[in-house]
Amino acid sequence: MIDPHGTSYDITGPEDAPVVVLIHGLGLTRAVWQWLAPDLTQFRVVTYDLIGHGETAPPQGQPTLRDLADQLAALLDHLQIDRAALVGFSLGGMVARRFAQDYRDRTTALVVLHSAHKRTEKQQGAILYRVEQAREHGPEATVDLALQRWYTEAAQASRPDLMDLTRRWVLANPRDIYVKLYRILAHGVDEIVAPDPPITVPTLVLTGDEDTGNGPEMSIAIATEIPRARLVILKGLRHMALAEAPEAVNRPVVDFLTKVLR
């Protein structure tokens, strides 16, 4: 289904259940939630493609993190949903926090998976280098190194199906659009660091201890800024733990959402 603004989405689950929105990461689509959504059948679940991703319309000009939050607000308006819990992965976690700041009364809970906080100078330099590579050569220039950062060595060696699927998702992104969204990942963090007033909804922050780009120190910083946030650090997993080890991610996410929404 597609809303009047060109956002492609799916909605499933009981109509009278609490709403949970799943927000994917850069270069991916709502298909990345295929491992989590089956465990959320007790909720009304909305998945959608971010601007410029999957089947959603491309951006006009250079979009911002706020534009991505406004995209979600417009989708919820179309679906006549007043309030929702947000589960955001990576860039999606940034969108979720921007939405929670801009639409405080519409956010019931947050789950922030493998998402960024303020980067060190070295970390920011690395991501800006990847943005430039993407600008010059498209997603082909970044995808192989991304797979190494995103999956453990064991998964890289034993799950060619998962590597091929993830590679296809990333390579499906047109170069000119991909780099625009990559810039949001690189520069949008400053919009959501140390929010004032702080986010106060129930929040779960989760990452893997081998996630080199969005690791424990970032998740700790995010959780520290949100009163009473719960922090989970998964052992032996990297950025795409939700695909490599779904049970490790799904259990704390489902337990948290069930506790705070029921």
Secondary structure, 3 states (H helix, E strand, C coil): CECCCCCEEEEECCCCCCEEEEECCCCCCHHHHHHCHHHCCCCEEEEECCCCCCCCCCCCCCCCHHHHHHHHHHHHHHCCCCCEEEEEECHHHHHHHHHHHHCHHHEEEEEEECCCCCCCHHHHHHHHHHHHHHHHHCHHHCHHHHHHHHCCHHHHHHCHHHHHHHHHHHHCCCHHHHHHHHHHHHHHHHHCCCCCCCCCCCEEEEEECCCCCCCHHHHHHHHHCCCCCEEEEECCCCCCHHHHCHHHHHHHHHHHHHHHHC
